Amino acid sequence: MTFSMEKANITDSEEESEEQELLKPPKETIDDLRSMKEFAQSRKESSERLFEMKQKEIERLREEIEGKKEGIIQRIFEFKKIREMERQLGFQREVGERHEKDASEIQKLIGQYDGLIAEREHYDALVEEAYAENDAFDERGKEAVLEEERKRDIANLAKEHGVFFAHDYVVGDGMPSANNKAINTRGMDLLDLLDTDLALAPPIAVSSLHPGTREGLFHDGSGKRSGGFGCFVSAGRVTAAGRGDIGSVAISRYERVVFGEELKKADNIDEAIKKDDFDGKSGYEESTSYNELVVQNPEIAGVYIRWEEGDGNQSALADNAEITLQNGNGRGYDEWWETIGGLKMRNIPFFILDRSNNTTRLAHDIDMEKRTFKVTPVFTPEMMVSMPGIYKQHTDKEERRKAVMRIFDKVSGVLTEEEKTFEPDGSERDMTTSPYRLYE
């Protein structure tokens, strides 16, 4: 079977339609064709047997007629019988010739069936080859897609590069509201911003932090203005990245745009995290600046406090040491502890991010009355993205519903129809005690 590959001035959709039509299997399968050939073969054999029988009958009639012609008188007496026999002889010859012709025609049909079967076998071989090529292409395409997604996956990147992904919360005069065209963040406090991320999971900008370095965050140097809080991200998909500020802007609940196609390439993400120079040298070890990565569908692992030198009753954090944050010496922590109370209500883990070296510890045994807490040994990035489910209660459906209720009036313009049914009823501020010992 010959397939025409001539090009024509047709659209891609028409070409695709024609290719699909060519790849449609014929109505008859090889088994159907073989069955029809067998049926034709049986018909041929039947016709040949009938032809042979008629030939024998013709010979018998001919001999009988010749016998009847031996005597004139006998011929006269048997004239009618002879005439009838001759008529039968003519009929039998005609039938025999027809059977002979049928057998010949059927033989031609059988030859045609052989040709059809050969063509169908060739067609099936071509289709099988095409499917094999398509499968190989699909497999290669699937592997390419999986590889790209691996390069964009926050959890994989955290493990591969050994980094935390941190998002600074900025409130007050330093709030970059111009970078969010979807939601009016003016007037939102730190907990409102957290609830927005918990409820809506909008794309956000994060920075990568290598433990043991002095790499920067978005709002360094404005601890009083920002409150010194942010959140760690443990899952999501990176859609753009740069070694510095890339000026991303949220234009909708689901989209945060950047300008520059190079920033959107998956291969650019590694360079952004390493802060590679143009000559390929890694620069994160000595860097004190921040990079920017846009993360879609972020999962919040927990909230961090930026621990600066001089915070608390000791200059260094120690494993399981009781740390006190009390007003005094020109420092006030009332607002700080109020925020901790809000975190308790949300059942969300609370981390201490030591800004002297970007090491991170989980706070536990938090005593709101005494204003004390303890910290775990240093957390690794892999631990951050692999925390047990008990530490992820803030991400479940019910907590997400409560988060929507707490900021309902501030984000009502971007809520789905289902979310618009989550109107505040008081339950969203239920101060239940967390089942794990972060908060007393």
C-alpha positions as CSV (number, residue, x, y, z in Angstrom):
1,M,0.0,0.0,0.0
2,T,1.4,3.4,-1.0
3,F,1.0,6.4,1.3
4,S,1.2,9.8,-0.5
5,M,3.5,12.3,1.3
6,E,3.0,15.2,-1.2
7,K,2.7,18.5,0.5
8,A,-0.4,20.7,-0.1
9,N,-1.5,24.1,0.9
10,I,-3.6,23.0,3.8
11,T,-3.9,24.0,7.4
12,D,-2.2,22.1,10.3
13,S,-5.7,21.0,11.5
14,E,-6.5,19.6,8.0
15,E,-3.1,17.8,7.9
16,E,-3.7,16.3,11.4
17,S,-7.3,15.3,10.3
18,E,-5.8,13.6,7.2
19,E,-3.1,11.9,9.2
20,Q,-5.7,10.6,11.7
21,E,-7.9,9.4,8.8
22,L,-4.9,7.5,7.3
23,L,-4.2,5.9,10.6
24,K,-7.8,4.7,11.1
25,P,-7.8,0.9,10.7
26,P,-9.8,-0.5,7.7
27,K,-13.2,-1.9,8.6
28,E,-11.9,-5.4,7.8
29,T,-9.2,-6.9,9.9
30,I,-6.7,-9.4,8.6
31,D,-8.8,-12.2,10.3
32,D,-11.9,-10.9,8.4
33,L,-10.0,-10.9,5.1
34,R,-8.6,-14.4,5.8
35,S,-12.1,-15.7,6.6
36,M,-13.4,-14.2,3.3
37,K,-10.5,-15.8,1.5
38,E,-11.3,-19.2,3.1
39,F,-15.0,-18.8,2.1
40,A,-14.0,-18.0,-1.5
41,Q,-11.7,-21.0,-1.5
42,S,-14.5,-23.3,-0.3
43,R,-16.8,-21.8,-3.0
44,K,-14.1,-22.5,-5.6
45,E,-13.7,-26.1,-4.5
46,S,-17.5,-26.5,-4.5
47,S,-17.7,-25.1,-8.0
48,E,-14.9,-27.4,-9.2
49,R,-16.7,-30.4,-7.8
50,L,-20.0,-29.4,-9.4
51,F,-18.2,-28.8,-12.7
52,E,-16.6,-32.3,-12.5
53,M,-20.0,-33.8,-11.7
54,K,-21.6,-32.0,-14.7
55,Q,-18.8,-33.2,-17.0
56,K,-19.6,-36.8,-15.9
57,E,-23.3,-36.3,-16.5
58,I,-22.6,-34.8,-19.9
59,E,-20.5,-37.8,-20.9
60,R,-23.2,-40.2,-19.7
61,L,-25.9,-38.3,-21.7
62,R,-23.7,-38.2,-24.8
63,E,-23.1,-41.9,-24.7
64,E,-26.7,-42.6,-24.2
65,I,-27.7,-40.3,-27.1
66,E,-25.2,-42.0,-29.4
67,G,-26.7,-45.3,-28.4
68,K,-30.1,-44.2,-29.2
69,K,-29.0,-43.0,-32.7
70,E,-27.9,-46.5,-33.8
71,G,-31.1,-47.4,-35.6
72,I,-33.5,-45.3,-37.7
73,I,-36.5,-47.0,-36.5
74,Q,-35.4,-46.9,-32.9
75,R,-34.5,-43.2,-33.4
76,I,-38.0,-42.5,-34.7
77,F,-39.6,-44.2,-31.8
78,E,-37.4,-42.5,-29.3
79,F,-37.2,-39.2,-31.1
80,K,-39.0,-37.3,-28.3
81,K,-36.8,-38.9,-25.7
82,I,-33.7,-38.1,-27.6
83,R,-34.8,-34.5,-28.1
84,E,-35.4,-34.2,-24.4
85,M,-32.0,-35.8,-23.6
86,E,-30.3,-33.4,-26.1
87,R,-32.0,-30.5,-24.4
88,Q,-30.8,-31.8,-21.1
89,L,-27.3,-32.2,-22.6
90,G,-27.3,-28.5,-23.7
91,F,-28.5,-27.4,-20.3
92,Q,-25.9,-29.5,-18.5
93,R,-23.2,-28.1,-20.8
94,E,-24.4,-24.5,-20.0
95,V,-24.4,-25.3,-16.3
96,G,-21.0,-26.9,-16.5
97,E,-19.6,-23.9,-18.4
98,R,-21.1,-21.6,-15.8
99,H,-19.5,-23.5,-12.9
100,E,-16.2,-23.6,-14.8
101,K,-16.5,-19.8,-15.3
102,D,-17.5,-19.4,-11.6
103,A,-14.4,-21.4,-10.5
104,S,-12.3,-19.2,-12.7
105,E,-13.8,-16.0,-11.4
106,I,-13.5,-17.2,-7.8
107,Q,-9.9,-18.0,-8.5
108,K,-9.4,-14.4,-9.5
109,L,-11.3,-13.3,-6.3
110,I,-9.0,-15.5,-4.3
111,G,-6.0,-13.8,-5.9
112,Q,-7.5,-10.4,-5.0
113,Y,-8.0,-11.5,-1.4
114,D,-4.3,-12.5,-1.3
115,G,-3.4,-9.1,-2.5
116,L,-5.7,-7.4,0.1
117,I,-4.2,-9.5,2.9
118,A,-0.7,-8.6,1.8
119,E,-1.6,-4.9,1.6
120,R,-3.3,-5.1,5.1
121,E,-0.3,-6.9,6.6
122,H,1.9,-4.1,5.1
123,Y,-0.5,-1.5,6.5
124,D,-0.6,-3.0,9.9
125,A,3.2,-3.1,9.9
126,L,3.3,0.6,9.1
127,V,0.8,1.4,11.8
128,E,2.7,-0.6,14.3
129,E,5.8,1.2,13.4
130,A,4.1,4.5,13.6
131,Y,2.7,3.7,17.0
132,A,6.1,2.5,18.2
133,E,7.6,5.8,17.0
134,N,4.7,7.8,18.7
135,D,5.2,5.8,21.9
136,A,8.9,6.5,21.8
137,F,8.2,10.2,21.1
138,D,5.6,10.3,23.9
139,E,8.1,8.6,26.2
140,R,10.8,11.1,25.3
141,G,8.3,14.0,25.6
142,K,7.2,12.7,29.0
143,E,10.7,12.4,30.2
144,A,11.4,16.0,29.1
145,V,8.4,17.3,30.9
146,L,9.2,15.3,34.1
147,E,12.8,16.6,34.0
148,E,11.6,20.2,33.6
149,E,9.1,19.8,36.4
150,R,11.9,18.3,38.6
151,K,13.9,21.5,37.9
152,R,11.0,23.6,39.0
153,D,9.8,21.7,42.0
154,I,10.5,23.5,45.3
155,A,10.9,20.4,47.4
156,N,13.4,18.9,45.0
157,L,15.3,22.2,44.7
158,A,15.5,22.5,48.5
159,K,17.0,19.0,48.8
160,E,19.3,19.4,45.7
161,H,20.7,22.8,46.6
162,G,20.3,22.5,50.4
163,V,18.4,25.8,50.7
164,F,15.4,27.2,52.5
165,F,12.8,29.2,50.5
166,A,11.7,32.2,52.5
167,H,9.1,34.9,51.8
168,D,9.3,38.0,53.9
169,Y,6.1,39.6,55.2
170,V,6.2,43.4,54.9
171,V,3.6,45.6,56.4
172,G,3.2,49.3,57.1
173,D,5.1,51.9,55.1
174,G,7.4,49.3,53.6
175,M,4.6,47.3,52.0
176,P,5.2,46.8,48.3
177,S,1.5,47.1,47.4
178,A,2.5,48.2,43.9
179,N,3.7,44.6,43.3
180,N,0.2,43.3,43.8
181,K,-2.5,44.3,41.3
182,A,-4.9,41.6,42.3
183,I,-5.5,42.3,46.0
184,N,-5.3,45.6,47.9
185,T,-2.8,44.7,50.6
186,R,-2.8,48.3,52.1
187,G,-4.1,48.0,55.6
188,M,-3.4,44.3,55.9
189,D,-1.3,43.2,58.9
190,L,1.1,40.4,59.1
191,L,-1.6,37.8,60.0
192,D,-3.8,39.0,57.2
193,L,-1.0,38.4,54.7
194,L,-0.4,34.9,56.2
195,D,-4.1,34.1,55.9
196,T,-4.1,35.2,52.3
197,D,-1.3,32.8,51.5
198,L,-3.0,30.0,53.5
199,A,-6.5,30.6,52.0
200,L,-5.7,31.4,48.4
201,A,-2.2,30.0,47.8
202,P,-1.5,32.8,45.3
203,P,1.9,32.9,43.5
204,I,4.5,34.6,45.7
205,A,8.1,35.7,45.5
206,V,10.6,33.9,47.7
207,S,14.4,34.0,48.2
208,S,16.7,31.1,48.7
209,L,18.8,30.9,51.8
210,H,21.8,28.6,52.2
211,P,22.4,27.7,55.8
212,G,25.8,29.0,57.0
213,T,25.7,32.1,54.7
214,R,24.6,35.7,55.2
215,E,22.4,35.7,52.1
216,G,19.8,38.4,52.2
217,L,16.0,38.6,52.3
218,F,13.7,41.1,50.6
219,H,13.2,43.4,53.5
220,D,16.5,43.3,55.4
221,G,17.1,46.2,57.7
222,S,13.5,47.0,58.4
223,G,12.7,44.7,61.2
224,K,10.7,47.2,63.2
225,R,8.7,48.2,60.2
226,S,8.0,44.6,59.0
227,G,7.7,42.9,62.4
228,G,10.5,40.6,61.4
229,F,8.3,37.8,60.3
230,G,8.0,35.7,57.1
231,C,7.1,32.2,56.0
232,F,9.0,29.2,54.7
233,V,7.7,27.5,51.6
234,S,7.9,23.7,51.4
235,A,6.2,22.9,48.1
236,G,5.2,24.6,44.8
237,R,6.4,25.2,41.3
238,V,9.0,27.9,40.3
239,T,7.8,29.8,37.2
240,A,10.6,32.4,37.1
241,A,13.9,33.2,38.8
242,G,16.8,35.6,38.9
243,R,20.0,36.2,40.8
244,G,18.5,39.5,42.1
245,D,15.2,41.3,42.2
246,I,13.3,40.5,39.1
247,G,10.4,42.8,39.7
248,S,7.5,40.3,39.7
249,V,4.0,41.7,39.9
250,A,0.8,39.8,40.9
251,I,-1.8,40.7,38.3
252,S,-4.4,38.2,39.4
253,R,-5.0,35.6,42.1
254,Y,-3.4,33.0,40.0
255,E,-0.7,34.8,38.0
256,R,2.5,36.7,38.9
257,V,4.3,38.1,35.9
258,V,7.9,39.0,35.1
259,F,9.4,40.6,32.1
260,G,12.0,38.7,30.3
261,E,11.6,35.2,28.8
262,E,15.1,34.2,30.0
263,L,13.9,34.5,33.6
264,K,11.2,31.9,32.9
265,K,13.5,29.1,31.7
266,A,13.9,26.1,34.0
267,D,17.7,26.0,33.5
268,N,17.9,29.6,34.9
269,I,16.6,28.5,38.3
270,D,19.8,26.7,39.3
271,E,21.9,29.8,38.3
272,A,19.6,32.0,40.4
273,I,19.9,29.9,43.5
274,K,23.7,29.6,43.1
275,K,23.9,33.3,42.2
276,D,26.3,32.3,39.5
277,D,28.4,35.1,37.9
278,F,28.4,35.4,34.2
279,D,31.6,33.3,34.1
280,G,29.7,30.5,35.8
281,K,31.3,30.9,39.3
282,S,29.0,30.3,42.2
283,G,28.5,33.4,44.3
284,Y,26.1,32.5,47.1
285,E,28.8,31.9,49.7
286,E,29.9,35.5,49.8
287,S,26.5,37.0,48.9
288,T,24.6,39.3,51.3
289,S,21.9,40.2,48.7
290,Y,18.7,38.4,47.9
291,N,17.5,36.6,44.8
292,E,13.9,36.3,43.7
293,L,12.0,33.2,42.6
294,V,8.3,33.2,41.7
295,V,6.5,30.2,43.2
296,Q,3.1,29.0,42.0
297,N,0.7,27.1,44.3
298,P,3.0,27.6,47.4
299,E,2.6,25.4,50.4
300,I,3.4,27.2,53.7
301,A,5.6,25.1,55.9
302,G,5.6,27.6,58.8
303,V,6.3,31.1,60.0
304,Y,9.7,32.4,60.9
305,I,10.9,35.2,63.1
306,R,14.1,36.9,62.0
307,W,16.4,36.4,65.0
308,E,18.8,39.3,65.1
309,E,21.7,39.7,67.4
310,G,20.6,41.0,70.7
311,D,17.2,39.4,70.6
312,G,16.1,37.5,73.7
313,N,18.1,36.9,76.8
314,Q,21.1,35.4,75.0
315,S,23.1,36.2,71.9
316,A,23.2,32.7,70.6
317,L,20.4,30.0,70.3
318,A,21.1,26.7,72.1
319,D,19.3,23.4,71.7
320,N,16.4,23.1,74.2
321,A,17.5,26.2,76.1
322,E,14.6,28.2,77.4
323,I,14.5,31.6,75.7
324,T,12.7,34.6,77.1
325,L,11.4,37.6,75.3
326,Q,10.4,40.2,77.8
327,N,9.9,43.9,77.5
328,G,12.9,45.9,78.7
329,N,16.2,47.4,77.7
330,G,14.5,49.6,75.2
331,R,12.8,46.6,73.5
332,G,9.1,45.8,73.5
333,Y,7.7,42.4,72.6
334,D,4.0,42.9,73.2
335,E,3.2,43.0,69.4
336,W,5.6,40.0,68.9
337,W,3.7,37.8,71.4
338,E,0.4,39.0,70.0
339,T,1.5,37.6,66.6
340,I,2.6,34.3,68.3
341,G,-1.0,34.1,69.7
342,G,-2.3,34.4,66.1
343,L,0.0,31.6,65.0
344,K,-1.3,29.4,67.8
345,M,-4.9,30.0,66.6
346,R,-3.8,28.9,63.1
347,N,-2.0,25.7,64.4
348,I,1.0,26.6,62.3
349,P,4.6,25.8,63.1
350,F,6.9,28.6,64.3
351,F,10.6,28.8,63.4
352,I,13.5,30.9,64.5
353,L,15.7,32.1,61.6
354,D,19.1,33.1,62.9
355,R,20.1,35.9,60.5
356,S,23.7,35.7,61.5
357,N,24.1,32.5,59.5
358,N,20.6,31.6,58.2
359,T,20.3,28.5,60.3
360,T,16.8,27.5,61.4
361,R,15.2,25.9,64.4
362,L,11.7,24.9,65.3
363,A,10.3,26.6,68.4
364,H,8.4,24.4,70.9
365,D,7.0,24.5,74.4
366,I,5.9,28.0,73.8
367,D,4.5,29.5,77.0
368,M,2.4,32.5,76.1
369,E,2.0,33.5,79.8
370,K,5.6,33.3,80.7
371,R,6.7,34.5,77.3
372,T,9.2,31.8,76.9
373,F,10.0,29.0,74.4
374,K,12.6,26.4,73.5
375,V,14.1,25.5,70.2
376,T,15.1,22.2,68.5
377,P,18.5,21.4,67.1
378,V,19.1,23.0,63.7
379,F,16.6,22.1,61.0
380,T,17.9,21.1,57.5
381,P,16.2,22.2,54.3
382,E,15.3,18.5,53.7
383,M,13.6,18.4,57.1
384,M,11.6,21.5,56.2
385,V,10.1,20.0,53.0
386,S,9.5,16.6,54.6
387,M,7.8,17.4,57.9
388,P,5.3,14.9,59.2
389,G,1.6,15.6,58.6
390,I,1.0,16.6,62.2
391,Y,2.9,19.8,61.5
392,K,0.7,20.5,58.4
393,Q,-2.7,21.0,60.1
394,H,-2.8,24.6,58.9
395,T,-3.0,23.3,55.3
396,D,-6.1,21.1,55.7
397,K,-9.5,22.0,54.2
398,E,-11.0,23.2,57.4
399,E,-8.1,25.5,58.3
400,R,-8.1,26.9,54.8
401,R,-11.9,27.7,55.2
402,K,-11.2,29.5,58.4
403,A,-8.4,31.5,56.8
404,V,-10.9,32.6,54.1
405,M,-13.3,33.7,56.7
406,R,-10.8,35.8,58.6
407,I,-9.9,37.9,55.5
408,F,-13.3,37.5,53.8
409,D,-14.0,41.3,53.4
410,K,-10.4,42.0,52.2
411,V,-10.3,39.5,49.4
412,S,-13.9,39.0,48.5
413,G,-13.2,40.3,45.0
414,V,-11.0,37.3,44.1
415,L,-13.0,34.5,45.8
416,T,-14.6,31.6,44.0
417,E,-18.3,30.9,44.2
418,E,-17.7,28.2,46.8
419,E,-15.4,30.4,48.8
420,K,-18.0,33.2,48.9
421,T,-20.1,30.9,51.1
422,F,-17.4,30.9,53.8
423,E,-18.7,34.0,55.5
424,P,-17.4,34.7,59.0
425,D,-19.4,33.2,61.9
426,G,-16.9,33.5,64.8
427,S,-15.5,29.9,64.5
428,E,-12.6,31.2,62.5
429,R,-11.1,32.8,65.6
430,D,-11.5,29.7,67.9
431,M,-8.4,29.6,70.1
432,T,-8.1,25.9,70.4
433,T,-5.0,24.4,71.7
434,S,-2.8,22.7,69.2
435,P,-2.5,18.9,69.6
436,Y,1.3,19.1,69.3
437,R,3.5,20.8,71.8
438,L,4.4,24.0,70.0
439,Y,2.0,26.0,72.1
440,E,1.0,25.6,75.7
